[in-house]
Amino acid sequence: MVRDTSRDKVGRVMAHLHGTLWLRPPGGGQEWTARPQDVMPVSASESLSSRVAELNRRARHGF
């Protein structure tokens, strides 16, 4: 899990192709790209917090 500092979003690294990272939100969803220099690892507590927030969002909206 990393934080994309250019978008202030946390995501799981799905791929690293041609100098670009493909990230996906912790609970799944639309992937986005980020430059390696724009990401930093997140702590275990921040990773868990992001996943819980995504699950709560999905529960509220019925996804």
Buried (B, 14 or more C-beta within 10 A) or exposed (E): BBBBEEEEBBBBBEEEEEEEBBBBBBBEEEBBEBEEEBBEEBEEEEBEBBBEBBEEEEEEEEE
